[in-house]
Amino acid sequence: MSEENTTTIEYDEETYREVETIDTSAQEDLEEIKAQEKSSDDVDPIEQQVQERLSKMKSNMDRMAKERDEALKKAAEIEQQRNQKQCGG
């Protein structure tokens, strides 16, 4: 008979989040290193302009998404208050 070595790994949601956070941090660090390597190499001026513009566009999109989320949250709060007034009065 052969013996099998098995390992059971159990973890909770918190551990998973920690691992996920570490994974994300490692990915961000890797991207930063790659960006630094690119900047140290001869970068095509057109590529650099494209990247700068894309960066600005991404920043604007992130800002707009945040504003949208805040507006939706506020709208939900107003709706909830309206419903409470209708039920209470």
PDB file with SEQRES, HELIX, SHEET and CRYST1 records, atoms N, CA, C and O in Angstrom:
SEQRES   1 A   89  MET SER GLU GLU ASN THR THR THR ILE GLU TYR ASP GLU          
SEQRES   2 A   89  GLU THR TYR ARG GLU VAL GLU THR ILE ASP THR SER ALA          
SEQRES   3 A   89  GLN GLU ASP LEU GLU GLU ILE LYS ALA GLN GLU LYS SER          
SEQRES   4 A   89  SER ASP ASP VAL ASP PRO ILE GLU GLN GLN VAL GLN GLU          
SEQRES   5 A   89  ARG LEU SER LYS MET LYS SER ASN MET ASP ARG MET ALA          
SEQRES   6 A   89  LYS GLU ARG ASP GLU ALA LEU LYS LYS ALA ALA GLU ILE          
SEQRES   7 A   89  GLU GLN GLN ARG ASN GLN LYS GLN CYS GLY GLY                  
HELIX    1 AA1 GLU A   13  SER A   40  1                                  28    
HELIX    2 AA2 PRO A   45  GLY A   88  1                                  44    
CRYST1    1.000    1.000    1.000  90.00  90.00  90.00 P 1           1          
ATOM      1  N   MET A   1       0.820  -1.181   0.000  1.00  0.00           N  
ATOM      2  CA  MET A   1       0.000   0.000   0.000  1.00  0.00           C  
ATOM      3  C   MET A   1       0.865   1.246   0.000  1.00  0.00           C  
ATOM      4  O   MET A   1       1.897   1.306   0.667  1.00  0.00           O  
ATOM      5  N   SER A   2       0.434   2.221  -0.746  1.00  0.00           N  
ATOM      6  CA  SER A   2       1.192   3.475  -0.758  1.00  0.00           C  
ATOM      7  C   SER A   2       0.519   4.481   0.159  1.00  0.00           C  
ATOM      8  O   SER A   2      -0.701   4.494   0.322  1.00  0.00           O  
ATOM      9  N   GLU A   3       1.344   5.313   0.743  1.00  0.00           N  
ATOM     10  CA  GLU A   3       0.820   6.353   1.621  1.00  0.00           C  
ATOM     11  C   GLU A   3       0.671   7.641   0.833  1.00  0.00           C  
ATOM     12  O   GLU A   3       1.514   7.993   0.008  1.00  0.00           O  
ATOM     13  N   GLU A   4      -0.410   8.326   1.107  1.00  0.00           N  
ATOM     14  CA  GLU A   4      -0.617   9.620   0.455  1.00  0.00           C  
ATOM     15  C   GLU A   4      -0.471  10.713   1.498  1.00  0.00           C  
ATOM     16  O   GLU A   4      -1.031  10.634   2.591  1.00  0.00           O  
ATOM     17  N   ASN A   5       0.281  11.718   1.141  1.00  0.00           N  
ATOM     18  CA  ASN A   5       0.418  12.871   2.025  1.00  0.00           C  
ATOM     19  C   ASN A   5      -0.567  13.928   1.569  1.00  0.00           C  
ATOM     20  O   ASN A   5      -0.484  14.427   0.446  1.00  0.00           O  
ATOM     21  N   THR A   6      -1.479  14.260   2.425  1.00  0.00           N  
ATOM     22  CA  THR A   6      -2.437  15.307   2.083  1.00  0.00           C  
ATOM     23  C   THR A   6      -2.410  16.370   3.158  1.00  0.00           C  
ATOM     24  O   THR A   6      -2.181  16.086   4.333  1.00  0.00           O  
ATOM     25  N   THR A   7      -2.643  17.570   2.744  1.00  0.00           N  
ATOM     26  CA  THR A   7      -2.685  18.688   3.666  1.00  0.00           C  
ATOM     27  C   THR A   7      -4.003  19.413   3.463  1.00  0.00           C  
ATOM     28  O   THR A   7      -4.390  19.736   2.340  1.00  0.00           O  
ATOM     29  N   THR A   8      -4.660  19.652   4.538  1.00  0.00           N  
ATOM     30  CA  THR A   8      -5.900  20.409   4.470  1.00  0.00           C  
ATOM     31  C   THR A   8      -5.624  21.803   4.999  1.00  0.00           C  
ATOM     32  O   THR A   8      -5.128  21.974   6.112  1.00  0.00           O  
ATOM     33  N   ILE A   9      -5.949  22.787   4.194  1.00  0.00           N  
ATOM     34  CA  ILE A   9      -5.744  24.169   4.600  1.00  0.00           C  
ATOM     35  C   ILE A   9      -7.108  24.782   4.853  1.00  0.00           C  
ATOM     36  O   ILE A   9      -7.973  24.809   3.976  1.00  0.00           O  
ATOM     37  N   GLU A  10      -7.277  25.263   6.042  1.00  0.00           N  
ATOM     38  CA  GLU A  10      -8.527  25.927   6.381  1.00  0.00           C  
ATOM     39  C   GLU A  10      -8.205  27.380   6.709  1.00  0.00           C  
ATOM     40  O   GLU A  10      -7.223  27.671   7.392  1.00  0.00           O  
ATOM     41  N   TYR A  11      -9.037  28.280   6.219  1.00  0.00           N  
ATOM     42  CA  TYR A  11      -8.850  29.687   6.539  1.00  0.00           C  
ATOM     43  C   TYR A  11     -10.206  30.366   6.540  1.00  0.00           C  
ATOM     44  O   TYR A  11     -11.164  29.915   5.911  1.00  0.00           O  
ATOM     45  N   ASP A  12     -10.245  31.434   7.250  1.00  0.00           N  
ATOM     46  CA  ASP A  12     -11.495  32.178   7.308  1.00  0.00           C  
ATOM     47  C   ASP A  12     -11.454  33.343   6.322  1.00  0.00           C  
ATOM     48  O   ASP A  12     -10.454  33.561   5.638  1.00  0.00           O  
ATOM     49  N   GLU A  13     -12.544  34.078   6.262  1.00  0.00           N  
ATOM     50  CA  GLU A  13     -12.639  35.177   5.315  1.00  0.00           C  
ATOM     51  C   GLU A  13     -11.578  36.240   5.573  1.00  0.00           C  
ATOM     52  O   GLU A  13     -11.026  36.805   4.629  1.00  0.00           O  
ATOM     53  N   GLU A  14     -11.288  36.515   6.831  1.00  0.00           N  
ATOM     54  CA  GLU A  14     -10.307  37.531   7.188  1.00  0.00           C  
ATOM     55  C   GLU A  14      -8.936  37.170   6.640  1.00  0.00           C  
ATOM     56  O   GLU A  14      -8.232  38.025   6.104  1.00  0.00           O  
ATOM     57  N   THR A  15      -8.559  35.906   6.774  1.00  0.00           N  
ATOM     58  CA  THR A  15      -7.280  35.453   6.244  1.00  0.00           C  
ATOM     59  C   THR A  15      -7.256  35.620   4.733  1.00  0.00           C  
ATOM     60  O   THR A  15      -6.249  36.041   4.163  1.00  0.00           O  
ATOM     61  N   TYR A  16      -8.358  35.292   4.092  1.00  0.00           N  
ATOM     62  CA  TYR A  16      -8.442  35.435   2.634  1.00  0.00           C  
ATOM     63  C   TYR A  16      -8.246  36.888   2.249  1.00  0.00           C  
ATOM     64  O   TYR A  16      -7.522  37.184   1.299  1.00  0.00           O  
ATOM     65  N   ARG A  17      -8.892  37.814   2.985  1.00  0.00           N  
ATOM     66  CA  ARG A  17      -8.743  39.235   2.672  1.00  0.00           C  
ATOM     67  C   ARG A  17      -7.297  39.674   2.832  1.00  0.00           C  
ATOM     68  O   ARG A  17      -6.788  40.448   2.022  1.00  0.00           O  
ATOM     69  N   GLU A  18      -6.628  39.179   3.882  1.00  0.00           N  
ATOM     70  CA  GLU A  18      -5.236  39.534   4.098  1.00  0.00           C  
ATOM     71  C   GLU A  18      -4.379  39.064   2.931  1.00  0.00           C  
ATOM     72  O   GLU A  18      -3.542  39.816   2.431  1.00  0.00           O  
ATOM     73  N   VAL A  19      -4.582  37.839   2.501  1.00  0.00           N  
ATOM     74  CA  VAL A  19      -3.825  37.295   1.382  1.00  0.00           C  
ATOM     75  C   VAL A  19      -4.125  38.093   0.119  1.00  0.00           C  
ATOM     76  O   VAL A  19      -3.213  38.408  -0.646  1.00  0.00           O  
ATOM     77  N   GLU A  20      -5.385  38.420  -0.104  1.00  0.00           N  
ATOM     78  CA  GLU A  20      -5.772  39.184  -1.273  1.00  0.00           C  
ATOM     79  C   GLU A  20      -5.103  40.555  -1.252  1.00  0.00           C  
ATOM     80  O   GLU A  20      -4.645  41.033  -2.290  1.00  0.00           O  
ATOM     81  N   THR A  21      -5.041  41.195  -0.080  1.00  0.00           N  
ATOM     82  CA  THR A  21      -4.409  42.510   0.058  1.00  0.00           C  
ATOM     83  C   THR A  21      -2.923  42.416  -0.249  1.00  0.00           C  
ATOM     84  O   THR A  21      -2.370  43.265  -0.947  1.00  0.00           O  
ATOM     85  N   ILE A  22      -2.286  41.386   0.272  1.00  0.00           N  
ATOM     86  CA  ILE A  22      -0.860  41.202   0.000  1.00  0.00           C  
ATOM     87  C   ILE A  22      -0.643  40.989  -1.487  1.00  0.00           C  
ATOM     88  O   ILE A  22       0.276  41.563  -2.070  1.00  0.00           O  
ATOM     89  N   ASP A  23      -1.488  40.165  -2.108  1.00  0.00           N  
ATOM     90  CA  ASP A  23      -1.407  39.930  -3.543  1.00  0.00           C  
ATOM     91  C   ASP A  23      -1.526  41.225  -4.318  1.00  0.00           C  
ATOM     92  O   ASP A  23      -0.752  41.466  -5.245  1.00  0.00           O  
ATOM     93  N   THR A  24      -2.492  42.067  -3.949  1.00  0.00           N  
ATOM     94  CA  THR A  24      -2.704  43.334  -4.633  1.00  0.00           C  
ATOM     95  C   THR A  24      -1.498  44.242  -4.454  1.00  0.00           C  
ATOM     96  O   THR A  24      -1.066  44.896  -5.403  1.00  0.00           O  
ATOM     97  N   SER A  25      -0.957  44.284  -3.252  1.00  0.00           N  
ATOM     98  CA  SER A  25       0.217  45.109  -2.991  1.00  0.00           C  
ATOM     99  C   SER A  25       1.399  44.652  -3.836  1.00  0.00           C  
ATOM    100  O   SER A  25       2.122  45.475  -4.397  1.00  0.00           O  
ATOM    101  N   ALA A  26       1.590  43.360  -3.926  1.00  0.00           N  
ATOM    102  CA  ALA A  26       2.687  42.825  -4.723  1.00  0.00           C  
ATOM    103  C   ALA A  26       2.508  43.191  -6.191  1.00  0.00           C  
ATOM    104  O   ALA A  26       3.474  43.540  -6.870  1.00  0.00           O  
ATOM    105  N   GLN A  27       1.279  43.110  -6.677  1.00  0.00           N  
ATOM    106  CA  GLN A  27       1.016  43.458  -8.070  1.00  0.00           C  
ATOM    107  C   GLN A  27       1.295  44.940  -8.310  1.00  0.00           C  
ATOM    108  O   GLN A  27       1.885  45.299  -9.330  1.00  0.00           O  
ATOM    109  N   GLU A  28       0.878  45.805  -7.382  1.00  0.00           N  
ATOM    110  CA  GLU A  28       1.128  47.235  -7.513  1.00  0.00           C  
ATOM    111  C   GLU A  28       2.625  47.524  -7.500  1.00  0.00           C  
ATOM    112  O   GLU A  28       3.109  48.345  -8.280  1.00  0.00           O  
ATOM    113  N   ASP A  29       3.361  46.847  -6.611  1.00  0.00           N  
ATOM    114  CA  ASP A  29       4.808  47.027  -6.556  1.00  0.00           C  
ATOM    115  C   ASP A  29       5.455  46.614  -7.874  1.00  0.00           C  
ATOM    116  O   ASP A  29       6.348  47.296  -8.375  1.00  0.00           O  
ATOM    117  N   LEU A  30       5.003  45.501  -8.428  1.00  0.00           N  
ATOM    118  CA  LEU A  30       5.543  45.019  -9.692  1.00  0.00           C  
ATOM    119  C   LEU A  30       5.280  46.018 -10.810  1.00  0.00           C  
ATOM    120  O   LEU A  30       6.160  46.293 -11.627  1.00  0.00           O  
ATOM    121  N   GLU A  31       4.064  46.562 -10.844  1.00  0.00           N  
ATOM    122  CA  GLU A  31       3.735  47.555 -11.869  1.00  0.00           C  
ATOM    123  C   GLU A  31       4.582  48.805 -11.720  1.00  0.00           C  
ATOM    124  O   GLU A  31       5.001  49.396 -12.716  1.00  0.00           O  
ATOM    125  N   GLU A  32       4.838  49.213 -10.475  1.00  0.00           N  
ATOM    126  CA  GLU A  32       5.666  50.391 -10.235  1.00  0.00           C  
ATOM    127  C   GLU A  32       7.100  50.154 -10.710  1.00  0.00           C  
ATOM    128  O   GLU A  32       7.716  51.037 -11.308  1.00  0.00           O  
ATOM    129  N   ILE A  33       7.621  48.970 -10.442  1.00  0.00           N  
ATOM    130  CA  ILE A  33       8.975  48.632 -10.885  1.00  0.00           C  
ATOM    131  C   ILE A  33       9.050  48.638 -12.406  1.00  0.00           C  
ATOM    132  O   ILE A  33       9.998  49.170 -12.984  1.00  0.00           O  
ATOM    133  N   LYS A  34       8.052  48.048 -13.050  1.00  0.00           N  
ATOM    134  CA  LYS A  34       8.025  48.035 -14.512  1.00  0.00           C  
ATOM    135  C   LYS A  34       7.968  49.448 -15.061  1.00  0.00           C  
ATOM    136  O   LYS A  34       8.629  49.755 -16.053  1.00  0.00           O  
ATOM    137  N   ALA A  35       7.183  50.312 -14.426  1.00  0.00           N  
ATOM    138  CA  ALA A  35       7.067  51.704 -14.874  1.00  0.00           C  
ATOM    139  C   ALA A  35       8.405  52.411 -14.728  1.00  0.00           C  
ATOM    140  O   ALA A  35       8.790  53.189 -15.601  1.00  0.00           O  
ATOM    141  N   GLN A  36       9.113  52.154 -13.645  1.00  0.00           N  
ATOM    142  CA  GLN A  36      10.420  52.771 -13.442  1.00  0.00           C  
ATOM    143  C   GLN A  36      11.420  52.271 -14.472  1.00  0.00           C  
ATOM    144  O   GLN A  36      12.233  53.044 -14.978  1.00  0.00           O  
ATOM    145  N   GLU A  37      11.363  50.988 -14.783  1.00  0.00           N  
ATOM    146  CA  GLU A  37      12.254  50.439 -15.798  1.00  0.00           C  
ATOM    147  C   GLU A  37      11.981  51.077 -17.149  1.00  0.00           C  
ATOM    148  O   GLU A  37      12.909  51.413 -17.885  1.00  0.00           O  
ATOM    149  N   LYS A  38      10.706  51.242 -17.472  1.00  0.00           N  
ATOM    150  CA  LYS A  38      10.348  51.872 -18.739  1.00  0.00           C  
ATOM    151  C   LYS A  38      10.848  53.300 -18.798  1.00  0.00           C  
ATOM    152  O   LYS A  38      11.366  53.734 -19.828  1.00  0.00           O  
ATOM    153  N   SER A  39      10.699  54.045 -17.692  1.00  0.00           N  
ATOM    154  CA  SER A  39      11.103  55.442 -17.694  1.00  0.00           C  
ATOM    155  C   SER A  39      12.618  55.573 -17.805  1.00  0.00           C  
ATOM    156  O   SER A  39      13.116  56.569 -18.329  1.00  0.00           O  
ATOM    157  N   SER A  40      13.354  54.577 -17.315  1.00  0.00           N  
ATOM    158  CA  SER A  40      14.810  54.641 -17.415  1.00  0.00           C  
ATOM    159  C   SER A  40      15.294  54.275 -18.816  1.00  0.00           C  
ATOM    160  O   SER A  40      16.382  54.684 -19.220  1.00  0.00           O  
ATOM    161  N   ASP A  41      14.498  53.512 -19.556  1.00  0.00           N  
ATOM    162  CA  ASP A  41      14.841  53.187 -20.928  1.00  0.00           C  
ATOM    163  C   ASP A  41      14.490  54.366 -21.824  1.00  0.00           C  
ATOM    164  O   ASP A  41      13.829  55.314 -21.401  1.00  0.00           O  
ATOM    165  N   ASP A  42      14.943  54.289 -23.063  1.00  0.00           N  
ATOM    166  CA  ASP A  42      14.546  55.313 -24.026  1.00  0.00           C  
ATOM    167  C   ASP A  42      13.073  55.115 -24.339  1.00  0.00           C  
ATOM    168  O   ASP A  42      12.683  54.105 -24.926  1.00  0.00           O  
ATOM    169  N   VAL A  43      12.256  56.084 -23.945  1.00  0.00           N  
ATOM    170  CA  VAL A  43      10.826  55.984 -24.146  1.00  0.00           C  
ATOM    171  C   VAL A  43      10.447  56.814 -25.370  1.00  0.00           C  
ATOM    172  O   VAL A  43      10.881  57.952 -25.545  1.00  0.00           O  
ATOM    173  N   ASP A  44       9.627  56.198 -26.199  1.00  0.00           N  
ATOM    174  CA  ASP A  44       9.124  56.885 -27.377  1.00  0.00           C  
ATOM    175  C   ASP A  44       8.303  58.084 -26.919  1.00  0.00           C  
ATOM    176  O   ASP A  44       7.396  57.919 -26.103  1.00  0.00           O  
ATOM    177  N   PRO A  45       8.591  59.292 -27.420  1.00  0.00           N  
ATOM    178  CA  PRO A  45       7.863  60.482 -26.973  1.00  0.00           C  
ATOM    179  C   PRO A  45       6.353  60.382 -27.219  1.00  0.00           C  
ATOM    180  O   PRO A  45       5.557  60.875 -26.420  1.00  0.00           O  
ATOM    181  N   ILE A  46       5.970  59.753 -28.307  1.00  0.00           N  
ATOM    182  CA  ILE A  46       4.550  59.602 -28.603  1.00  0.00           C  
ATOM    183  C   ILE A  46       3.907  58.672 -27.580  1.00  0.00           C  
ATOM    184  O   ILE A  46       2.818  58.948 -27.077  1.00  0.00           O  
ATOM    185  N   GLU A  47       4.589  57.568 -27.278  1.00  0.00           N  
ATOM    186  CA  GLU A  47       4.082  56.629 -26.273  1.00  0.00           C  
ATOM    187  C   GLU A  47       3.953  57.328 -24.922  1.00  0.00           C  
ATOM    188  O   GLU A  47       2.982  57.111 -24.198  1.00  0.00           O  
ATOM    189  N   GLN A  48       4.926  58.159 -24.588  1.00  0.00           N  
ATOM    190  CA  GLN A  48       4.887  58.881 -23.323  1.00  0.00           C  
ATOM    191  C   GLN A  48       3.681  59.818 -23.283  1.00  0.00           C  
ATOM    192  O   GLN A  48       2.993  59.885 -22.264  1.00  0.00           O  
ATOM    193  N   GLN A  49       3.412  60.539 -24.367  1.00  0.00           N  
ATOM    194  CA  GLN A  49       2.251  61.428 -24.423  1.00  0.00           C  
ATOM    195  C   GLN A  49       0.950  60.639 -24.299  1.00  0.00           C  
ATOM    196  O   GLN A  49       0.028  61.048 -23.593  1.00  0.00           O  
ATOM    197  N   VAL A  50       0.889  59.519 -24.983  1.00  0.00           N  
ATOM    198  CA  VAL A  50      -0.308  58.679 -24.918  1.00  0.00           C  
ATOM    199  C   VAL A  50      -0.532  58.224 -23.478  1.00  0.00           C  
ATOM    200  O   VAL A  50      -1.651  58.289 -22.971  1.00  0.00           O  
ATOM    201  N   GLN A  51       0.523  57.770 -22.825  1.00  0.00           N  
ATOM    202  CA  GLN A  51       0.397  57.302 -21.443  1.00  0.00           C  
ATOM    203  C   GLN A  51      -0.027  58.422 -20.505  1.00  0.00           C  
ATOM    204  O   GLN A  51      -0.833  58.205 -19.601  1.00  0.00           O  
ATOM    205  N   GLU A  52       0.516  59.626 -20.718  1.00  0.00           N  
ATOM    206  CA  GLU A  52       0.133  60.763 -19.878  1.00  0.00           C  
ATOM    207  C   GLU A  52      -1.342  61.095 -20.062  1.00  0.00           C  
ATOM    208  O   GLU A  52      -2.056  61.337 -19.089  1.00  0.00           O  
ATOM    209  N   ARG A  53      -1.792  61.105 -21.299  1.00  0.00           N  
ATOM    210  CA  ARG A  53      -3.199  61.404 -21.572  1.00  0.00           C  
ATOM    211  C   ARG A  53      -4.120  60.327 -21.004  1.00  0.00           C  
ATOM    212  O   ARG A  53      -5.168  60.626 -20.430  1.00  0.00           O  
ATOM    213  N   LEU A  54      -3.713  59.071 -21.173  1.00  0.00           N  
ATOM    214  CA  LEU A  54      -4.513  57.980 -20.622  1.00  0.00           C  
ATOM    215  C   LEU A  54      -4.583  58.069 -19.099  1.00  0.00           C  
ATOM    216  O   LEU A  54      -5.621  57.791 -18.498  1.00  0.00           O  
ATOM    217  N   SER A  55      -3.483  58.456 -18.491  1.00  0.00           N  
ATOM    218  CA  SER A  55      -3.448  58.609 -17.045  1.00  0.00           C  
ATOM    219  C   SER A  55      -4.428  59.694 -16.600  1.00  0.00           C  
ATOM    220  O   SER A  55      -5.161  59.516 -15.627  1.00  0.00           O  
ATOM    221  N   LYS A  56      -4.435  60.812 -17.315  1.00  0.00           N  
ATOM    222  CA  LYS A  56      -5.366  61.900 -16.993  1.00  0.00           C  
ATOM    223  C   LYS A  56      -6.811  61.445 -17.201  1.00  0.00           C  
ATOM    224  O   LYS A  56      -7.688  61.767 -16.399  1.00  0.00           O  
ATOM    225  N   MET A  57      -7.055  60.699 -18.276  1.00  0.00           N  
ATOM    226  CA  MET A  57      -8.403  60.211 -18.545  1.00  0.00           C  
ATOM    227  C   MET A  57      -8.855  59.258 -17.441  1.00  0.00           C  
ATOM    228  O   MET A  57      -9.997  59.320 -16.986  1.00  0.00           O  
ATOM    229  N   LYS A  58      -7.958  58.386 -17.020  1.00  0.00           N  
ATOM    230  CA  LYS A  58      -8.292  57.439 -15.947  1.00  0.00           C  
ATOM    231  C   LYS A  58      -8.607  58.186 -14.664  1.00  0.00           C  
ATOM    232  O   LYS A  58      -9.549  57.841 -13.951  1.00  0.00           O  
ATOM    233  N   SER A  59      -7.824  59.201 -14.375  1.00  0.00           N  
ATOM    234  CA  SER A  59      -8.061  60.004 -13.183  1.00  0.00           C  
ATOM    235  C   SER A  59      -9.441  60.662 -13.239  1.00  0.00           C  
ATOM    236  O   SER A  59     -10.169  60.677 -12.246  1.00  0.00           O  
ATOM    237  N   ASN A  60      -9.791  61.201 -14.396  1.00  0.00           N  
ATOM    238  CA  ASN A  60     -11.105  61.820 -14.566  1.00  0.00           C  
ATOM    239  C   ASN A  60     -12.224  60.792 -14.424  1.00  0.00           C  
ATOM    240  O   ASN A  60     -13.245  61.062 -13.792  1.00  0.00           O  
ATOM    241  N   MET A  61     -12.031  59.623 -15.008  1.00  0.00           N  
ATOM    242  CA  MET A  61     -13.046  58.564 -14.915  1.00  0.00           C  
ATOM    243  C   MET A  61     -13.232  58.128 -13.464  1.00  0.00           C  
ATOM    244  O   MET A  61     -14.359  57.919 -13.015  1.00  0.00           O  
ATOM    245  N   ASP A  62     -12.134  57.990 -12.735  1.00  0.00           N  
ATOM    246  CA  ASP A  62     -12.215  57.612 -11.324  1.00  0.00           C  
ATOM    247  C   ASP A  62     -12.971  58.676 -10.528  1.00  0.00           C  
ATOM    248  O   ASP A  62     -13.813  58.353  -9.690  1.00  0.00           O  
ATOM    249  N   ARG A  63     -12.664  59.943 -10.796  1.00  0.00           N  
ATOM    250  CA  ARG A  63     -13.338  61.039 -10.103  1.00  0.00           C  
ATOM    251  C   ARG A  63     -14.829  61.042 -10.420  1.00  0.00           C  
ATOM    252  O   ARG A  63     -15.654  61.211  -9.523  1.00  0.00           O  
ATOM    253  N   MET A  64     -15.177  60.856 -11.688  1.00  0.00           N  
ATOM    254  CA  MET A  64     -16.585  60.847 -12.082  1.00  0.00           C  
ATOM    255  C   MET A  64     -17.326  59.659 -11.457  1.00  0.00           C  
ATOM    256  O   MET A  64     -18.476  59.793 -11.038  1.00  0.00           O  
ATOM    257  N   ALA A  65     -16.676  58.521 -11.399  1.00  0.00           N  
ATOM    258  CA  ALA A  65     -17.300  57.343 -10.791  1.00  0.00           C  
ATOM    259  C   ALA A  65     -17.548  57.594  -9.304  1.00  0.00           C  
ATOM    260  O   ALA A  65     -18.588  57.210  -8.769  1.00  0.00           O  
ATOM    261  N   LYS A  66     -16.599  58.233  -8.651  1.00  0.00           N  
ATOM    262  CA  LYS A  66     -16.757  58.547  -7.231  1.00  0.00           C  
ATOM    263  C   LYS A  66     -17.927  59.515  -7.034  1.00  0.00           C  
ATOM    264  O   LYS A  66     -18.746  59.332  -6.133  1.00  0.00           O  
ATOM    265  N   GLU A  67     -17.999  60.538  -7.875  1.00  0.00           N  
ATOM    266  CA  GLU A  67     -19.093  61.504  -7.782  1.00  0.00           C  
ATOM    267  C   GLU A  67     -20.444  60.829  -8.045  1.00  0.00           C  
ATOM    268  O   GLU A  67     -21.433  61.128  -7.374  1.00  0.00           O  
ATOM    269  N   ARG A  68     -20.480  59.927  -9.016  1.00  0.00           N  
ATOM    270  CA  ARG A  68     -21.710  59.188  -9.318  1.00  0.00           C  
ATOM    271  C   ARG A  68     -22.147  58.367  -8.114  1.00  0.00           C  
ATOM    272  O   ARG A  68     -23.318  58.371  -7.735  1.00  0.00           O  
ATOM    273  N   ASP A  69     -21.180  57.656  -7.514  1.00  0.00           N  
ATOM    274  CA  ASP A  69     -21.488  56.825  -6.356  1.00  0.00           C  
ATOM    275  C   ASP A  69     -22.023  57.663  -5.202  1.00  0.00           C  
ATOM    276  O   ASP A  69     -22.962  57.257  -4.517  1.00  0.00           O  
ATOM    277  N   GLU A  70     -21.426  58.835  -4.985  1.00  0.00           N  
ATOM    278  CA  GLU A  70     -21.894  59.721  -3.919  1.00  0.00           C  
ATOM    279  C   GLU A  70     -23.300  60.221  -4.218  1.00  0.00           C  
ATOM    280  O   GLU A  70     -24.137  60.293  -3.318  1.00  0.00           O  
ATOM    281  N   ALA A  71     -23.568  60.567  -5.479  1.00  0.00           N  
ATOM    282  CA  ALA A  71     -24.896  61.043  -5.865  1.00  0.00           C  
ATOM    283  C   ALA A  71     -25.942  59.939  -5.688  1.00  0.00           C  
ATOM    284  O   ALA A  71     -27.045  60.200  -5.208  1.00  0.00           O  
ATOM    285  N   LEU A  72     -25.598  58.720  -6.071  1.00  0.00           N  
ATOM    286  CA  LEU A  72     -26.533  57.598  -5.903  1.00  0.00           C  
ATOM    287  C   LEU A  72     -26.802  57.320  -4.426  1.00  0.00           C  
ATOM    288  O   LEU A  72     -27.924  56.993  -4.040  1.00  0.00           O  
ATOM    289  N   LYS A  73     -25.774  57.453  -3.618  1.00  0.00           N  
ATOM    290  CA  LYS A  73     -25.935  57.240  -2.181  1.00  0.00           C  
ATOM    291  C   LYS A  73     -26.865  58.309  -1.606  1.00  0.00           C  
ATOM    292  O   LYS A  73     -27.760  58.007  -0.817  1.00  0.00           O  
ATOM    293  N   LYS A  74     -26.642  59.552  -2.010  1.00  0.00           N  
ATOM    294  CA  LYS A  74     -27.483  60.651  -1.532  1.00  0.00           C  
ATOM    295  C   LYS A  74     -28.928  60.457  -1.996  1.00  0.00           C  
ATOM    296  O   LYS A  74     -29.860  60.689  -1.226  1.00  0.00           O  
ATOM    297  N   ALA A  75     -29.119  60.037  -3.242  1.00  0.00           N  
ATOM    298  CA  ALA A  75     -30.463  59.799  -3.768  1.00  0.00           C  
ATOM    299  C   ALA A  75     -31.161  58.691  -2.980  1.00  0.00           C  
ATOM    300  O   ALA A  75     -32.358  58.781  -2.705  1.00  0.00           O  
ATOM    301  N   ALA A  76     -30.424  57.659  -2.623  1.00  0.00           N  
ATOM    302  CA  ALA A  76     -30.994  56.561  -1.840  1.00  0.00           C  
ATOM    303  C   ALA A  76     -31.388  57.047  -0.451  1.00  0.00           C  
ATOM    304  O   ALA A  76     -32.428  56.649   0.075  1.00  0.00           O  
ATOM    305  N   GLU A  77     -30.565  57.903   0.145  1.00  0.00           N  
ATOM    306  CA  GLU A  77     -30.885  58.452   1.457  1.00  0.00           C  
ATOM    307  C   GLU A  77     -32.153  59.300   1.393  1.00  0.00           C  
ATOM    308  O   GLU A  77     -33.020  59.188   2.260  1.00  0.00           O  
ATOM    309  N   ILE A  78     -32.261  60.143   0.372  1.00  0.00           N  
ATOM    310  CA  ILE A  78     -33.441  60.992   0.202  1.00  0.00           C  
ATOM    311  C   ILE A  78     -34.685  60.127   0.016  1.00  0.00           C  
ATOM    312  O   ILE A  78     -35.730  60.397   0.607  1.00  0.00           O  
ATOM    313  N   GLU A  79     -34.568  59.096  -0.799  1.00  0.00           N  
ATOM    314  CA  GLU A  79     -35.690  58.190  -1.033  1.00  0.00           C  
ATOM    315  C   GLU A  79     -36.102  57.491   0.261  1.00  0.00           C  
ATOM    316  O   GLU A  79     -37.291  57.339   0.541  1.00  0.00           O  
ATOM    317  N   GLN A  80     -35.124  57.072   1.037  1.00  0.00           N  
ATOM    318  CA  GLN A  80     -35.417  56.412   2.305  1.00  0.00           C  
ATOM    319  C   GLN A  80     -36.121  57.369   3.264  1.00  0.00           C  
ATOM    320  O   GLN A  80     -37.068  56.974   3.944  1.00  0.00           O  
ATOM    321  N   GLN A  81     -35.668  58.628   3.326  1.00  0.00           N  
ATOM    322  CA  GLN A  81     -36.322  59.612   4.177  1.00  0.00           C  
ATOM    323  C   GLN A  81     -37.752  59.867   3.712  1.00  0.00           C  
ATOM    324  O   GLN A  81     -38.665  59.997   4.528  1.00  0.00           O  
ATOM    325  N   ARG A  82     -37.935  59.936   2.411  1.00  0.00           N  
ATOM    326  CA  ARG A  82     -39.265  60.162   1.852  1.00  0.00           C  
ATOM    327  C   ARG A  82     -40.191  59.003   2.231  1.00  0.00           C  
ATOM    328  O   ARG A  82     -41.335  59.231   2.625  1.00  0.00           O  
ATOM    329  N   ASN A  83     -39.715  57.787   2.117  1.00  0.00           N  
ATOM    330  CA  ASN A  83     -40.512  56.609   2.471  1.00  0.00           C  
ATOM    331  C   ASN A  83     -40.867  56.594   3.955  1.00  0.00           C  
ATOM    332  O   ASN A  83     -41.980  56.233   4.336  1.00  0.00           O  
ATOM    333  N   GLN A  84     -39.901  56.992   4.786  1.00  0.00           N  
ATOM    334  CA  GLN A  84     -40.154  57.037   6.221  1.00  0.00           C  
ATOM    335  C   GLN A  84     -41.230  58.067   6.559  1.00  0.00           C  
ATOM    336  O   GLN A  84     -42.072  57.824   7.423  1.00  0.00           O  
ATOM    337  N   LYS A  85     -41.204  59.211   5.884  1.00  0.00           N  
ATOM    338  CA  LYS A  85     -42.210  60.257   6.121  1.00  0.00           C  
ATOM    339  C   LYS A  85     -43.576  59.778   5.684  1.00  0.00           C  
ATOM    340  O   LYS A  85     -44.574  60.030   6.358  1.00  0.00           O  
ATOM    341  N   GLN A  86     -43.626  59.079   4.544  1.00  0.00           N  
ATOM    342  CA  GLN A  86     -44.917  58.587   4.045  1.00  0.00           C  
ATOM    343  C   GLN A  86     -45.489  57.526   4.974  1.00  0.00           C  
ATOM    344  O   GLN A  86     -46.697  57.498   5.209  1.00  0.00           O  
ATOM    345  N   CYS A  87     -44.661  56.676   5.492  1.00  0.00           N  
ATOM    346  CA  CYS A  87     -45.135  55.618   6.389  1.00  0.00           C  
ATOM    347  C   CYS A  87     -45.499  56.191   7.759  1.00  0.00           C  
ATOM    348  O   CYS A  87     -46.434  55.721   8.406  1.00  0.00           O  
ATOM    349  N   GLY A  88     -44.770  57.185   8.185  1.00  0.00           N  
ATOM    350  CA  GLY A  88     -44.993  57.756   9.507  1.00  0.00           C  
ATOM    351  C   GLY A  88     -46.053  58.840   9.522  1.00  0.00           C  
ATOM    352  O   GLY A  88     -46.609  59.116  10.585  1.00  0.00           O  
ATOM    353  N   GLY A  89     -46.353  59.453   8.425  1.00  0.00           N  
ATOM    354  CA  GLY A  89     -47.257  60.594   8.467  1.00  0.00           C  
ATOM    355  C   GLY A  89     -48.361  60.559   7.553  1.00  0.00           C  
ATOM    356  O   GLY A  89     -49.171  61.486   7.527  1.00  0.00           O  
TER     357      GLY A  89                                                      
END                                                                             
